[in-house]
């Protein structure tokens, strides 16, 4: 599992190479404080406007085999908030290999 450092700003976009794939991740904050994510892999959109939840994988199962998956960890399972990025809210990449080792039946 690799931590990805996020900035404490409500809207951000970045490119990153992980697990042999090139990702573009956009995070947006709604007026109610919810965080939405757009994720592309190798120039192909995977998810758009995904509501991020604390302590849950972001990508649907079929997509994680292409490189891995992402996870926000939050205190008490709260929704991720940009005001907590780098503090009680952390963002991680989990490789496909790590995911398959964690769930051998997958």
Number of C-alpha atoms within 10 A of each C-alpha: 14 11 14 15 11 17 13 14 14 16 15 15 13 10 13 11 12 16 15 11 14 16 21 17 18 17 21 20 18 10 7 6 14 16 21 18 19 17 22 17 20 13 11 11 13 16 16 13 13 16 16 19 20 20 20 13 19 19 16 11 11 7 14 20 15 14 19 23 23 21 21 25 21 21 14 9 13 14 18 26 22 22 14 16 20 15 11 15 21 22 20 16 19 19 21 17 14 13 16 14 11 10 9 7 6 9
